[in-house]
Amino acid sequence: MTVATEHAHQDHDDHHHKPTGIKRWLYTTNHKDIGTLYLWFSFIMFLIGGAMAMVIRLELFQPGLQVVEPDFFNQMTTVHGLIMVFGAVMPAFTGLANWMIPMMIGAPDMALPRMNNWSFWILPFAFLILLSSLFMEGGGPNFGWTFYAPLSTTYSNDSTAFFVFSVHIMGISSIMGAINVIVTIFNLRAPGMTFMKMPLFVWTWLITAFLLIAVMPVLAGAVTMVLTDKYFATSFFDAAGGGDPVMFQHIFWFFGHPEVYIMILPAFGIISTIVPTFSRKKLFGYASMVYATSSIALLSFIVWAHHMFTTGMPLAGELFFMYCTMLISVPTGVKVFNWVATMWRGAMTFEVPMLFSLAFIVLFTIGGLSGLMLAITPVDFQYHDTYFVVAHFHYVLVTGAVFSIMAGAYYWLPKWTGNMFDESLAKWHFWCSLISVNVLFFPMHFVGLAGMPRRIPDYALQFADFNAIISIGGFAFGLSQLIFLAVVLKCIKGGEQSPAKSWEGAEGLEWEVASPAPYHTFTTPPEIK
């Protein structure tokens, strides 16, 4: 009995004791520490993926072969895509989820803390495996981030197995993170917090987590088939052996399209949190936002083949996927309408999180509209595999996902560090990013419409001027992110003390605790009235 009590006391002391040094980060099961690890990891990956984009833009600055061999250029486009999707955007959202979901629902921590530690610590190894492939004989994966067969099965180099292995580990990490989010939200909400009282960021992450669990195994199946086709003489995607290369595209995009929403739904949650704060108003149409998010997630499962209009689908299939894709614009439009309605007649102020959110709303809408253009089958024959598609998805993923992550980082940074960040430096970051990102991606629409194919290391002379402008925008955008790093480091070091409620008009449980948020929050759950 005494031993048990002593152990209980000891455990209790351990619980409040914050470990120090490297062991704190290696063994941590604290959701805030793990959130911090995810966020730093994603930023490092963002810089590495950005450096690869710089190689791509340097090569395309002028026509002709400039700096790298075509094969290395292909390796850069492939690994840039993989790192930005799986290494930068997804871990950043997971980091925000780890930090904020327990605080937003009044939970003491994530429900499965050891699994949480594990789901982070396997990620650095996954990306080390992927990056190490670039230094192997024959080079890294060079078949595009969508690794279409037969490029990835018959014509790829020997590092393909390492690529497959790293994707498996990333998928395992995502599935563990998603299970953790679902269990936490279902079981650890504060008493009185019904589902329809949850903050929208929590809702969007709950739906995202279900998407992850549904589609990550599909990706695992696709890469395993690629592996066995290449090394074990199967022929899933080899027509000579009775397989079908188009089947690869069906399987890949059945994962790939919900994946796009995995990378944008949490962004909707962040924007739905920030816009009401700086408009000093309640979010317009909370319930419709929840239903819109759910319907986007459900529809994402039945639109995959809109990436495949040029593969020779039957007309009925093309019509079905065209109409389903157009249908997704309805709930997305509801969201944009609700954000605008929230701002309507609000007492708006333009702090940095709000600036990024406004940029998100405008530029993400541009990405959505070009997506609607791509949904129309007959004209997609013209746009398909051109720079128009590159422009479209970068408007969705950079000015959409990445801008929302930056908005969220600025919004919660005072809560994380206890200090207010340097507002003028942060505004420099915003304006440099906003201008350069449009110089970078907007002209891609024009070269795409004029017929410039994507993933080429060289191009015809008529595209030279636009490509030079695009590359200048790219370098400017890359350098702008160093300002972001400076803002964050300066904020961690010190600055004006932040009150518990860093922003006037902010609502939610996370603003009830002190800034910086204590190592353990909500040991006794708050009552939600």
C-alpha positions as CSV (number, residue, x, y, z in Angstrom):
1,M,0.0,0.0,0.0
2,T,2.8,2.5,1.0
3,V,4.8,1.5,-2.0
4,A,1.9,2.2,-4.2
5,T,1.4,5.6,-2.6
6,E,5.1,6.4,-2.9
7,H,4.9,5.4,-6.6
8,A,1.8,7.6,-7.0
9,H,3.6,10.5,-5.5
10,Q,6.7,9.9,-7.6
11,D,4.6,9.7,-10.8
12,H,2.8,12.9,-9.8
13,D,6.1,14.6,-9.3
14,D,7.4,13.3,-12.6
15,H,4.3,14.6,-14.2
16,H,5.0,18.1,-13.1
17,H,8.7,17.9,-13.6
18,K,9.9,19.2,-16.9
19,P,12.9,17.2,-18.1
20,T,15.8,19.2,-19.6
21,G,18.4,18.6,-22.3
22,I,18.2,16.3,-25.3
23,K,16.3,13.6,-23.3
24,R,13.4,16.0,-22.9
25,W,12.9,16.0,-26.7
26,L,13.7,12.4,-27.4
27,Y,11.5,10.9,-24.7
28,T,8.8,13.6,-24.5
29,T,5.1,12.6,-24.4
30,N,4.0,16.2,-23.8
31,H,1.7,17.4,-26.6
32,K,3.3,20.9,-26.6
33,D,6.8,19.5,-27.0
34,I,5.8,17.2,-29.7
35,G,3.9,20.0,-31.5
36,T,7.1,22.1,-31.3
37,L,9.1,19.2,-32.7
38,Y,6.7,18.8,-35.6
39,L,6.7,22.6,-36.4
40,W,10.5,22.9,-36.4
41,F,10.8,19.7,-38.5
42,S,8.3,21.0,-41.0
43,F,10.1,24.4,-41.3
44,I,13.5,22.7,-41.9
45,M,11.8,20.5,-44.6
46,F,10.2,23.6,-46.0
47,L,13.6,25.2,-46.4
48,I,15.1,22.0,-48.0
49,G,12.2,21.6,-50.4
50,G,12.5,25.3,-51.1
51,A,16.2,24.9,-52.0
52,M,15.2,22.2,-54.5
53,A,12.6,24.6,-56.0
54,M,15.4,27.1,-56.3
55,V,17.5,24.6,-58.3
56,I,14.4,24.1,-60.6
57,R,13.9,27.8,-61.1
58,L,17.6,28.5,-61.7
59,E,17.6,25.9,-64.4
60,L,14.5,27.4,-66.0
61,F,15.7,31.0,-65.6
62,Q,16.7,30.9,-69.3
63,P,16.1,28.5,-72.1
64,G,18.8,25.9,-72.9
65,L,20.5,23.6,-70.4
66,Q,21.9,25.9,-67.7
67,V,23.1,24.4,-64.4
68,V,22.0,20.8,-63.9
69,E,21.6,17.7,-66.1
70,P,18.0,16.8,-67.1
71,D,18.1,13.7,-64.9
72,F,19.1,15.6,-61.8
73,F,16.4,18.2,-62.7
74,N,13.8,15.4,-62.7
75,Q,15.1,14.2,-59.3
76,M,14.7,17.8,-58.0
77,T,11.1,18.1,-59.2
78,T,10.3,14.7,-57.7
79,V,11.9,15.1,-54.3
80,H,10.7,18.8,-54.0
81,G,7.1,17.6,-54.4
82,L,7.5,14.7,-51.9
83,I,9.2,16.9,-49.3
84,M,6.8,19.8,-49.6
85,V,3.7,17.5,-49.3
86,F,4.8,14.9,-46.8
87,G,7.6,16.8,-45.0
88,A,6.5,20.5,-44.8
89,V,2.7,20.9,-45.1
90,M,1.4,17.7,-43.4
91,P,3.8,17.8,-40.4
92,A,3.1,21.6,-39.9
93,F,-0.6,20.9,-39.6
94,T,0.1,18.0,-37.3
95,G,2.2,20.2,-35.1
96,L,-0.6,22.8,-34.9
97,A,-3.0,19.9,-34.0
98,N,-0.7,18.6,-31.3
99,W,-0.2,22.0,-29.8
100,M,-3.7,23.4,-30.0
101,I,-6.3,20.6,-30.0
102,P,-5.8,19.5,-26.3
103,M,-5.9,23.2,-25.3
104,M,-9.0,23.9,-27.4
105,I,-11.0,21.0,-26.0
106,G,-9.8,21.3,-22.4
107,A,-7.8,18.1,-22.4
108,P,-4.7,17.5,-20.3
109,D,-2.8,16.0,-23.3
110,M,-3.3,13.9,-26.4
111,A,-5.0,10.5,-25.6
112,L,-2.1,8.3,-26.7
113,P,1.1,10.2,-25.7
114,R,3.7,7.5,-26.3
115,M,2.3,6.8,-29.8
116,N,2.5,10.6,-30.3
117,N,6.2,10.5,-29.5
118,W,6.7,7.6,-31.9
119,S,4.7,9.1,-34.7
120,F,7.0,12.1,-34.7
121,W,10.4,10.4,-34.2
122,I,10.0,8.1,-37.2
123,L,9.6,11.0,-39.5
124,P,13.2,12.3,-39.6
125,F,14.3,8.8,-40.5
126,A,11.8,8.6,-43.3
127,F,13.2,11.8,-44.8
128,L,16.8,10.9,-44.2
129,I,16.1,7.7,-46.3
130,L,14.5,9.7,-49.0
131,L,17.2,12.4,-49.1
132,S,20.0,9.8,-48.9
133,S,18.7,8.3,-52.2
134,L,20.0,11.5,-54.0
135,F,23.6,10.4,-53.1
136,M,23.2,6.9,-54.3
137,E,24.6,5.5,-57.6
138,G,22.1,6.5,-60.3
139,G,20.6,9.2,-58.1
140,G,17.3,9.6,-56.4
141,P,13.7,9.1,-57.6
142,N,13.3,10.9,-60.9
143,F,9.7,10.1,-62.0
144,G,7.7,12.9,-60.5
145,W,6.1,13.0,-57.0
146,T,3.1,11.1,-58.4
147,F,5.5,8.2,-59.4
148,Y,3.4,7.0,-62.4
149,A,4.1,3.5,-63.6
150,P,5.9,2.5,-65.9
151,L,8.2,5.5,-65.1
152,S,8.6,4.3,-61.5
153,T,8.6,0.6,-62.2
154,T,10.4,-0.1,-65.5
155,Y,12.4,3.0,-66.2
156,S,13.4,4.2,-62.7
157,N,16.8,3.8,-61.0
158,D,17.8,1.6,-58.1
159,S,17.0,4.0,-55.3
160,T,13.3,3.3,-55.9
161,A,13.2,0.8,-53.0
162,F,14.4,3.6,-50.6
163,F,11.8,5.9,-51.9
164,V,9.1,3.2,-51.3
165,F,10.4,2.5,-47.8
166,S,10.4,6.2,-46.8
167,V,6.8,6.7,-48.1
168,H,5.7,3.7,-46.0
169,I,7.2,5.3,-42.9
170,M,5.6,8.6,-43.6
171,G,2.3,6.9,-44.0
172,I,2.6,5.0,-40.7
173,S,3.4,8.3,-39.0
174,S,0.3,10.0,-40.5
175,I,-2.0,7.1,-39.5
176,M,-0.7,7.1,-35.9
177,G,-1.1,10.9,-35.7
178,A,-4.7,10.6,-37.1
179,I,-5.7,7.9,-34.7
180,N,-4.4,10.0,-31.8
181,V,-6.4,13.0,-33.0
182,I,-9.6,11.1,-33.3
183,V,-9.3,9.3,-29.9
184,T,-8.4,12.6,-28.2
185,I,-11.4,14.5,-29.6
186,F,-13.8,11.7,-28.9
187,N,-12.7,10.9,-25.4
188,L,-11.0,13.9,-23.8
189,R,-13.4,16.8,-24.5
190,A,-14.1,19.0,-21.4
191,P,-17.6,18.3,-19.8
192,G,-20.2,20.3,-21.6
193,M,-18.3,20.6,-24.9
194,T,-20.6,18.9,-27.3
195,F,-19.5,18.3,-30.9
196,M,-21.3,21.4,-32.1
197,K,-19.5,23.5,-29.5
198,M,-16.0,22.4,-30.7
199,P,-13.8,25.1,-32.3
200,L,-13.7,24.8,-36.1
201,F,-10.0,24.0,-36.1
202,V,-10.8,20.9,-34.0
203,W,-13.7,19.9,-36.4
204,T,-11.6,20.3,-39.5
205,W,-8.8,18.2,-38.0
206,L,-11.3,15.5,-36.9
207,I,-12.5,15.1,-40.5
208,T,-8.9,15.3,-41.8
209,A,-7.9,12.5,-39.5
210,F,-10.6,10.2,-40.9
211,L,-9.5,11.0,-44.4
212,L,-5.9,10.1,-43.4
213,I,-6.9,6.7,-42.0
214,A,-9.0,6.0,-45.2
215,V,-6.4,6.9,-47.8
216,M,-2.9,6.3,-46.4
217,P,-3.3,2.5,-46.7
218,V,-4.2,3.1,-50.4
219,L,-0.9,4.9,-50.9
220,A,0.9,2.0,-49.1
221,G,-0.7,-0.4,-51.5
222,A,0.3,1.6,-54.5
223,V,3.9,1.9,-53.5
224,T,4.1,-1.8,-52.5
225,M,2.9,-2.7,-56.0
226,V,5.5,-0.4,-57.5
227,L,8.1,-2.2,-55.4
228,T,7.1,-5.7,-56.4
229,D,6.8,-4.7,-60.1
230,K,10.3,-3.4,-60.0
231,Y,12.1,-6.0,-57.9
232,F,9.9,-9.1,-57.7
233,A,8.8,-9.6,-61.3
234,T,5.1,-9.0,-60.7
235,S,3.2,-7.1,-63.4
236,F,0.4,-5.0,-61.7
237,F,1.2,-2.1,-64.0
238,D,3.0,-3.8,-66.8
239,A,0.9,-4.3,-69.9
240,A,3.2,-7.0,-71.3
241,G,2.5,-9.1,-68.2
242,G,-1.3,-8.5,-68.3
243,G,-1.2,-5.5,-66.0
244,D,-2.5,-2.0,-66.6
245,P,-0.4,1.3,-66.2
246,V,-3.7,3.3,-66.1
247,M,-4.8,1.2,-63.0
248,F,-1.8,2.8,-61.2
249,Q,-3.3,6.2,-61.8
250,H,-6.7,5.1,-60.5
251,I,-5.1,3.8,-57.3
252,F,-2.8,6.7,-56.9
253,W,-5.4,9.4,-57.4
254,F,-7.9,7.6,-55.1
255,F,-5.3,8.4,-52.5
256,G,-4.1,11.7,-54.1
257,H,-7.4,13.6,-54.3
258,P,-8.4,13.2,-50.6
259,E,-4.7,13.9,-49.8
260,V,-5.2,17.4,-51.4
261,Y,-8.1,18.0,-48.9
262,I,-6.0,16.6,-46.0
263,M,-3.6,19.5,-46.8
264,I,-6.4,22.2,-47.0
265,L,-9.1,21.3,-44.5
266,P,-7.0,22.2,-41.4
267,A,-6.3,25.5,-43.2
268,F,-10.0,26.2,-43.3
269,G,-10.1,25.6,-39.5
270,I,-7.3,28.0,-38.9
271,I,-8.8,30.8,-41.1
272,S,-12.2,30.2,-39.4
273,T,-10.5,30.8,-36.0
274,I,-8.6,33.9,-37.0
275,V,-11.2,35.8,-39.1
276,P,-13.8,36.1,-36.3
277,T,-11.1,37.2,-33.8
278,F,-10.0,40.2,-35.9
279,S,-13.5,41.0,-37.1
280,R,-14.7,41.1,-33.5
281,K,-17.7,38.9,-34.5
282,K,-18.9,35.4,-34.1
283,L,-18.2,33.2,-37.1
284,F,-21.1,33.4,-39.6
285,G,-22.8,30.1,-40.1
286,Y,-20.9,27.7,-37.8
287,A,-23.1,24.7,-38.5
288,S,-22.9,25.3,-42.2
289,M,-19.1,25.4,-42.0
290,V,-19.1,22.0,-40.2
291,Y,-21.5,20.5,-42.9
292,A,-19.5,22.1,-45.7
293,T,-16.2,20.6,-44.4
294,S,-17.9,17.1,-44.1
295,S,-19.3,17.2,-47.6
296,I,-16.0,18.3,-49.1
297,A,-14.4,15.3,-47.4
298,L,-17.0,12.9,-48.6
299,L,-17.0,14.3,-52.2
300,S,-13.2,14.0,-52.3
301,F,-13.6,10.2,-52.6
302,I,-15.6,10.3,-55.8
303,V,-13.6,12.8,-58.0
304,W,-10.2,11.1,-58.3
305,A,-10.3,10.5,-62.1
306,H,-10.5,14.2,-62.9
307,H,-6.7,13.9,-62.9
308,M,-7.1,11.4,-65.7
309,F,-9.3,13.0,-68.4
310,T,-6.7,12.5,-71.1
311,T,-6.1,8.7,-70.4
312,G,-9.0,7.7,-72.6
313,M,-11.9,7.3,-70.1
314,P,-15.3,6.4,-71.5
315,L,-17.5,9.5,-72.0
316,A,-19.9,8.5,-69.1
317,G,-16.9,8.4,-66.8
318,E,-15.7,11.8,-67.9
319,L,-19.1,13.3,-67.4
320,F,-19.5,11.8,-63.9
321,F,-16.1,13.0,-62.7
322,M,-16.6,16.4,-64.3
323,Y,-19.9,17.0,-62.5
324,C,-18.7,15.6,-59.2
325,T,-15.7,17.9,-59.3
326,M,-17.8,20.9,-60.1
327,L,-20.0,20.0,-57.1
328,I,-17.1,20.3,-54.7
329,S,-17.0,24.1,-55.5
330,V,-20.4,24.5,-53.7
331,P,-19.3,23.7,-50.1
332,T,-16.0,25.5,-50.8
333,G,-18.0,28.5,-51.9
334,V,-20.1,28.3,-48.8
335,K,-16.9,28.6,-46.7
336,V,-15.6,31.6,-48.6
337,F,-19.0,33.3,-48.4
338,N,-19.1,32.6,-44.6
339,W,-15.6,34.2,-44.0
340,V,-16.6,37.3,-46.0
341,A,-20.0,37.4,-44.2
342,T,-18.1,37.2,-40.8
343,M,-16.0,40.3,-41.9
344,W,-19.0,42.2,-43.1
345,R,-19.6,45.1,-40.8
346,G,-17.1,43.7,-38.3
347,A,-14.7,46.0,-36.4
348,M,-11.8,44.7,-38.4
349,T,-8.1,45.3,-37.6
350,F,-5.2,44.1,-39.7
351,E,-2.7,42.4,-37.5
352,V,-0.3,39.9,-39.2
353,P,-2.5,36.8,-38.7
354,M,-5.4,38.6,-40.3
355,L,-3.3,39.8,-43.2
356,F,-2.3,36.2,-44.0
357,S,-5.9,35.1,-43.6
358,L,-7.2,37.7,-46.0
359,A,-4.4,36.8,-48.5
360,F,-5.5,33.2,-48.1
361,I,-9.1,33.9,-48.8
362,V,-8.4,35.9,-52.0
363,L,-5.6,33.7,-53.4
364,F,-7.1,30.4,-52.4
365,T,-10.2,31.5,-54.3
366,I,-8.1,32.1,-57.4
367,G,-6.7,28.5,-56.9
368,G,-10.3,27.2,-56.6
369,L,-11.4,29.0,-59.7
370,S,-8.6,27.6,-61.8
371,G,-9.5,24.2,-60.3
372,L,-13.0,24.7,-61.6
373,M,-11.5,25.4,-65.1
374,L,-9.6,22.2,-64.9
375,A,-12.8,20.3,-63.9
376,I,-14.3,20.9,-67.4
377,T,-13.3,17.9,-69.4
378,P,-13.1,19.3,-72.9
379,V,-10.9,22.2,-71.9
380,D,-8.8,20.1,-69.5
381,F,-7.4,18.3,-72.6
382,Q,-5.7,21.7,-73.3
383,Y,-4.6,22.4,-69.8
384,H,-3.5,18.9,-68.8
385,D,0.2,18.5,-67.9
386,T,1.0,22.1,-68.6
387,Y,2.2,24.8,-66.3
388,F,-1.4,25.9,-65.8
389,V,-1.9,22.9,-63.5
390,V,1.4,23.8,-61.7
391,A,0.0,27.3,-61.1
392,H,-3.4,25.9,-59.9
393,F,-2.1,23.6,-57.3
394,H,0.6,26.0,-56.0
395,Y,-2.2,28.6,-55.5
396,V,-4.0,26.0,-53.5
397,L,-1.0,24.6,-51.6
398,V,1.2,27.7,-51.1
399,T,-1.2,30.6,-50.9
400,G,-3.7,28.2,-49.4
401,A,-2.0,25.7,-47.0
402,V,1.3,27.4,-46.4
403,F,-0.2,30.9,-45.9
404,S,-2.7,29.5,-43.4
405,I,0.1,27.7,-41.5
406,M,1.9,31.1,-41.3
407,A,-1.3,32.8,-40.2
408,G,-1.8,30.1,-37.5
409,A,1.9,30.4,-36.4
410,Y,1.6,34.2,-35.9
411,Y,-1.8,33.9,-34.2
412,W,-0.6,31.4,-31.6
413,L,3.1,32.4,-31.3
414,P,2.4,34.7,-28.3
415,K,0.6,31.8,-26.6
416,W,3.5,29.4,-27.3
417,T,6.4,31.7,-26.3
418,G,4.7,34.2,-23.9
419,N,6.1,37.1,-26.0
420,M,4.6,39.3,-28.7
421,F,6.4,39.1,-32.0
422,D,7.9,42.0,-33.8
423,E,4.9,43.3,-35.7
424,S,6.8,45.5,-38.2
425,L,9.3,42.7,-39.1
426,A,6.3,40.3,-39.5
427,K,4.6,42.7,-41.8
428,W,7.7,42.8,-43.9
429,H,7.5,39.0,-44.1
430,F,3.9,39.2,-45.1
431,W,4.2,41.9,-47.9
432,C,7.4,40.3,-49.3
433,S,5.7,36.9,-49.4
434,L,2.5,38.2,-50.9
435,I,4.1,40.1,-53.7
436,S,6.7,37.5,-54.6
437,V,4.3,34.5,-54.4
438,N,2.1,36.2,-57.1
439,V,5.1,37.1,-59.3
440,L,6.1,33.5,-58.9
441,F,2.9,31.6,-59.6
442,F,0.6,33.9,-61.6
443,P,2.6,34.0,-64.8
444,M,2.6,30.2,-64.8
445,H,-1.1,30.4,-65.8
446,F,-0.1,32.2,-69.0
447,V,2.8,30.0,-70.0
448,G,0.6,27.0,-69.3
449,L,-2.2,28.3,-71.5
450,A,0.4,29.0,-74.2
451,G,1.3,25.3,-74.1
452,M,4.4,25.0,-71.9
453,P,4.5,21.4,-70.5
454,R,5.4,20.8,-66.8
455,R,8.5,18.9,-65.6
456,I,10.8,19.9,-68.4
457,P,14.3,21.2,-67.9
458,D,14.3,23.2,-71.2
459,Y,11.7,25.1,-73.2
460,A,11.0,27.0,-76.4
461,L,12.2,30.5,-76.8
462,Q,8.7,32.1,-76.6
463,F,8.4,31.3,-72.9
464,A,11.8,32.8,-71.9
465,D,10.6,36.2,-70.6
466,F,7.8,34.8,-68.4
467,N,10.1,32.1,-67.0
468,A,12.7,34.7,-66.0
469,I,10.0,36.7,-64.2
470,I,8.8,33.4,-62.5
471,S,12.3,32.6,-61.3
472,I,12.9,36.0,-59.9
473,G,9.6,35.7,-58.0
474,G,10.7,32.3,-56.8
475,F,14.0,33.6,-55.4
476,A,12.3,36.5,-53.7
477,F,9.7,34.2,-52.1
478,G,12.4,31.9,-50.8
479,L,14.4,34.7,-49.3
480,S,11.2,36.2,-47.7
481,Q,10.9,33.0,-45.6
482,L,14.2,33.9,-43.8
483,I,12.4,36.9,-42.4
484,F,9.8,34.5,-41.0
485,L,12.6,32.6,-39.3
486,A,14.0,35.8,-37.9
487,V,10.6,36.8,-36.5
488,V,10.1,33.5,-34.8
489,L,13.7,33.3,-33.3
490,K,13.4,36.9,-32.1
491,C,10.0,36.1,-30.5
492,I,11.4,33.1,-28.7
493,K,14.4,35.1,-27.3
494,G,12.2,37.8,-25.8
495,G,9.9,40.8,-26.5
496,E,6.9,42.4,-25.0
497,Q,5.1,40.0,-22.5
498,S,1.9,38.7,-23.9
499,P,-1.2,38.6,-21.7
500,A,-3.2,35.4,-21.4
501,K,-5.5,36.7,-24.1
502,S,-3.0,37.8,-26.8
503,W,-5.6,39.2,-29.2
504,E,-8.6,41.3,-28.3
505,G,-11.6,39.4,-29.6
506,A,-10.0,36.0,-29.4
507,E,-12.2,33.3,-28.0
508,G,-11.6,29.8,-26.9
509,L,-10.2,27.7,-24.0
510,E,-6.6,28.2,-25.2
511,W,-6.8,31.9,-24.2
512,E,-7.9,31.0,-20.6
513,V,-4.5,29.7,-19.7
514,A,-1.4,31.8,-19.1
515,S,1.0,32.8,-21.8
516,P,3.4,31.0,-22.4
517,A,1.1,28.0,-21.9
518,P,2.2,26.0,-18.9
519,Y,3.9,22.7,-19.5
520,H,0.7,20.9,-18.3
521,T,-2.7,22.4,-18.9
522,F,-6.2,21.4,-17.7
523,T,-5.2,18.8,-15.1
524,T,-8.9,19.3,-14.0
525,P,-11.1,19.8,-17.0
526,P,-12.9,23.2,-17.3
527,E,-16.7,23.2,-17.4
528,I,-18.2,24.4,-20.7
529,K,-21.4,26.4,-20.1
